[in-house]
Amino acid sequence: MGLNLIVESLPHYARFQCIEGNSTFSIHFAEELPKGNGVWVYFECENLDKYVDELIRKGIVFDEMPNDKSWLWREARLKDPDHNQLILYYAGENRLNPPWRLK
């Protein structure tokens, strides 16, 4: 697929880096198709807190305000009209080079 494996947390998670550029693609294992929370889609935002504030001013409702996660990303969460989980995040250097990156 043109991806390099950079994080492996089997059997539940893997992160790949595209061969060209700095884009990444992550997958998370699910025992069955999502019910209730639907699909989780991540969008990286460099100025996460400012962007979330702008969206709130426009009437967007968040389920979880920006906060630091144990996997070294800062995230805010909301749901789309189909109840899919949308995660706005900022990972900085940790997206491509987390402390647990594969050698």
RASULVEN-V509453 format. One line per field, one symbol per residue. phi: phi as a letter, one per 20 degrees, with the letter a starting at -180 (. if undefined). psi: psi as a letter, one per 20 degrees, with the letter a starting at -180 (. if undefined). Layout:
phi = ???
psi = ???
This chain:
phi = .ncdfdcccfedbbccdffdndfccdccfcfbgfcnfmedcdcecfdgffffgffffenfddebfgbedfemddcccbdegemfeddebcdlfffecfgdgff
psi = ikqpphpomqjhqqpqpqhpajqqpqqppphrqqpfibqpppppogmggggggghghjjppqhprpqpqhjkqpqqqrqrhjkqppoprpichighmqhjqq.
